[in-house]
Amino acid sequence: MLATIHHPATATNGAPPLVIVHGLYGSARNWGVIARRLSDGREVYAVDQRNHGQSPRDPVHDYPAMAADLAEVIGQIGGPVDLLGHSMGGKAAMQLALTRPELIRRLIVADIAPVAYDHDQTRHVHAMRSIDLSQITNRAEADAALAARVDDPALRAFFLQSLDFRTKPPEWRLNLDVLEAEMPKIVGWPGTEGQFPGPVLFLTGADSTYVRPEYRDTIRALFPAARFAKIPGAGHWLHAEKPREFEETVRVFLNA
């Protein structure tokens, strides 16, 4: 089963558990602050998806498999749950909602749509592989080495959260070989049919181009109760760029 970080509720208001699903190259740890703050009224579980973090490695990395992983987690927690997924995690969440709608009460899809994209994220695999880990002893050295391939310091910091410095030499907590091999499935979409009738929020960064207006007909065909909201001044990494605004929007929707 997927590795999970449990954030126990500090108080209870009768709300179902919230399950948070990270995006590509991410981990449950990335969501620590938001998960803890949202646990003020409910149990919160953040998962490491397959081939990420502490979760099992597997040669298959497609959305039916990722949705099955989430169904297993929800089965252990006890559903239905509220489900929040970002990017790749949002697609896994949508796949689960369309195939096992009884497991989900409310769904939040953060900055992704149920469509195939034509961008490719393998350059980041190559960037991470370019570091000679045998020469790395600390995060500053890793950042300097990664800077040769990744200009954005925020993106480097995000990637380096998945570099385990407890080992000698450090090791990536990512199955880079499988993620590269399965990249067409990750940026794609399996064309899943059906409908999820429950409330869904498509929450995007106002500066992001991942959820275009022309995708709305496709979204509404699958999620007829979909609502749309944007966070000003945020891009694709809206939860990291505007964490308080993201948290408050999520909280309002889940408590509606």
C-alpha positions in Angstrom: 0.0 0.0 0.0 1.0 3.6 -0.5 3.1 5.3 2.2 0.9 7.8 4.1 1.5 10.6 6.5 -1.4 10.9 8.9 -2.3 14.3 10.4 -4.7 13.5 13.3 -7.6 15.9 13.7 -7.0 18.5 16.5 -10.8 18.8 16.8 -13.7 17.2 15.0 -16.6 18.7 13.2 -18.1 15.6 11.7 -16.3 16.1 8.4 -15.0 13.0 6.5 -11.2 12.5 6.2 -9.3 14.4 3.6 -6.8 12.6 1.4 -4.2 14.7 -0.4 -2.4 13.4 -3.5 0.7 15.1 -4.7 1.9 15.7 -8.3 4.8 14.5 -10.4 8.2 14.5 -8.6 6.4 15.4 -5.3 5.7 13.7 -2.1 3.4 13.7 1.0 6.0 15.8 2.8 5.5 18.7 0.3 2.0 19.1 1.8 2.9 19.1 5.5 2.0 22.7 6.4 -1.3 22.7 4.5 -2.2 19.2 5.7 -1.6 20.2 9.4 -3.6 23.4 9.1 -6.5 21.5 7.5 -6.5 18.9 10.2 -8.0 21.4 12.7 -11.4 19.9 12.0 -10.8 16.5 10.3 -8.4 13.7 9.8 -5.9 14.4 7.0 -3.9 11.8 5.1 -1.2 12.8 2.5 0.1 9.9 0.4 3.3 9.2 -1.5 2.2 8.0 -4.9 3.8 4.9 -6.4 7.4 5.4 -7.6 7.6 8.5 -5.3 8.8 9.0 -1.7 8.5 5.9 0.6 5.9 4.1 -1.6 6.5 0.9 -3.5 8.3 0.9 -6.9 6.4 -0.5 -9.8 7.0 -0.7 -13.6 3.5 0.6 -14.3 2.7 4.2 -13.7 -0.7 5.0 -15.3 -3.9 6.5 -14.0 -5.9 3.3 -13.5 -3.0 1.9 -11.4 -2.7 5.2 -9.4 -6.5 5.2 -8.8 -6.4 1.7 -7.6 -3.7 2.7 -5.1 -5.9 5.5 -3.8 -8.9 3.1 -3.5 -6.8 0.8 -1.4 -5.8 3.7 0.9 -9.4 4.9 1.2 -10.5 1.3 2.0 -8.1 1.3 4.9 -9.2 4.7 6.2 -12.9 4.1 5.6 -14.7 6.1 3.0 -16.2 8.1 1.6 -13.5 10.8 1.9 -12.9 14.2 0.5 -10.1 14.0 -2.1 -7.6 16.7 -3.2 -5.2 16.1 -6.0 -2.6 18.4 -7.7 -1.5 17.9 -11.3 -0.7 14.2 -11.8 -2.4 13.6 -8.4 -5.4 15.5 -9.7 -5.6 13.2 -12.7 -5.4 10.1 -10.4 -8.1 11.6 -8.3 -10.4 12.2 -11.3 -9.8 8.7 -12.5 -10.9 7.3 -9.1 -13.9 9.6 -9.0 -15.1 8.5 -12.4 -14.6 4.7 -11.7 -15.3 4.5 -8.0 -17.6 7.5 -7.2 -18.9 6.0 -4.0 -15.5 6.5 -2.4 -15.6 10.3 -2.7 -17.8 13.0 -1.2 -16.1 16.1 -2.5 -13.3 16.4 -5.0 -10.8 19.2 -5.5 -8.6 19.1 -8.7 -5.7 21.5 -8.5 -4.5 23.0 -11.8 -5.0 20.1 -14.2 -7.8 18.9 -16.6 -8.9 15.5 -17.8 -7.1 15.9 -21.1 -3.8 14.8 -22.7 -1.1 17.5 -22.7 1.7 17.8 -25.3 4.4 19.0 -22.9 7.1 16.6 -21.7 8.6 16.5 -18.2 11.5 14.1 -18.9 14.0 17.1 -19.0 13.6 17.2 -15.2 14.5 13.5 -15.0 17.6 14.2 -17.0 18.5 17.2 -14.8 18.2 15.1 -11.6 20.2 12.3 -13.2 23.0 14.8 -14.2 24.1 15.2 -10.6 27.0 13.0 -9.6 25.6 12.0 -6.2 28.9 10.4 -5.2 30.3 13.9 -5.0 27.4 15.3 -3.0 27.5 15.6 0.8 24.9 18.3 1.5 21.9 20.2 0.1 23.9 23.3 -0.9 26.2 21.1 -3.1 23.2 19.4 -4.7 21.6 22.8 -5.4 24.7 24.1 -7.0 25.0 21.0 -9.2 21.3 21.1 -10.2 21.6 24.8 -11.1 23.5 23.8 -14.2 20.3 22.3 -15.6 17.5 24.0 -13.7 17.5 27.8 -13.5 14.5 28.3 -11.2 15.6 28.1 -7.5 12.1 27.3 -6.3 11.9 24.3 -8.7 15.4 23.1 -7.6 14.2 23.3 -3.9 11.1 21.3 -4.8 13.2 18.6 -6.5 15.7 18.4 -3.7 13.0 17.6 -1.2 13.1 14.1 -2.8 16.8 13.7 -2.4 17.5 11.6 0.7 20.7 12.8 2.5 20.5 10.2 5.2 22.2 7.7 2.8 25.8 7.9 1.7 25.8 8.9 -1.1 22.4 10.6 -1.2 19.6 8.8 -3.2 16.6 10.1 -5.1 13.3 9.0 -3.5 11.9 8.8 -7.1 11.9 5.9 -9.5 13.4 8.1 -12.3 13.7 5.2 -14.8 10.0 4.3 -14.6 8.8 7.9 -14.5 10.7 8.6 -17.7 9.5 5.4 -19.4 5.9 6.1 -18.4 5.9 9.8 -19.2 3.5 9.6 -22.1 0.9 8.1 -19.8 1.6 10.7 -17.1 1.1 13.7 -19.3 -1.7 11.9 -21.2 -5.2 10.9 -20.2 -6.8 7.4 -20.6 -10.0 8.8 -22.0 -12.0 7.5 -19.1 -15.8 7.7 -19.5 -18.6 8.0 -16.9 -19.6 10.8 -14.6 -18.9 11.8 -11.0 -22.1 13.5 -9.8 -20.7 15.0 -6.6 -19.3 18.5 -6.0 -16.0 19.2 -7.7 -13.8 22.3 -7.5 -11.3 22.9 -10.3 -8.9 25.3 -8.6 -6.3 26.8 -10.8 -3.5 29.4 -10.7 -4.6 32.6 -12.5 -1.2 32.6 -14.2 -1.3 29.0 -15.2 -2.2 27.6 -18.7 -3.0 24.1 -17.6 -6.8 24.5 -17.5 -7.9 26.3 -20.6 -11.4 27.7 -21.3 -11.8 25.2 -24.2 -11.4 22.3 -21.7 -14.6 23.2 -19.8 -17.0 21.3 -22.0 -14.9 18.1 -21.5 -14.8 18.8 -17.7 -18.5 19.4 -17.4 -19.3 16.2 -19.4 -17.4 14.2 -16.8 -18.1 16.3 -13.7 -21.5 18.0 -14.2 -21.4 19.7 -10.8 -18.0 21.2 -11.5 -17.1 24.7 -10.2 -14.1 26.8 -11.2 -12.0 29.1 -9.2 -8.6 30.9 -9.7 -6.0 32.1 -7.2 -4.6 35.5 -8.4 -0.8 35.7 -8.7 -0.3 31.9 -8.7 0.9 29.5 -11.4 0.8 25.8 -11.6 2.4 25.4 -8.2 -0.5 27.4 -6.6 -0.4 25.6 -3.3 3.3 26.5 -2.8 3.1 30.0 -4.3 -0.1 31.1 -2.4 -0.5 28.6 0.4 -2.8 30.6 2.7 -5.1 31.5 -0.2 -5.1 27.9 -1.4 -5.9 26.6 2.0 -8.7 29.0 2.6 -10.3 28.2 -0.8 -10.1 24.5 -0.1 -11.5 25.0 3.4 -14.5 27.0 2.1 -15.4 24.4 -0.6 -15.0 21.4 1.7 -17.2 23.0 4.4 -19.9 24.3 2.1 
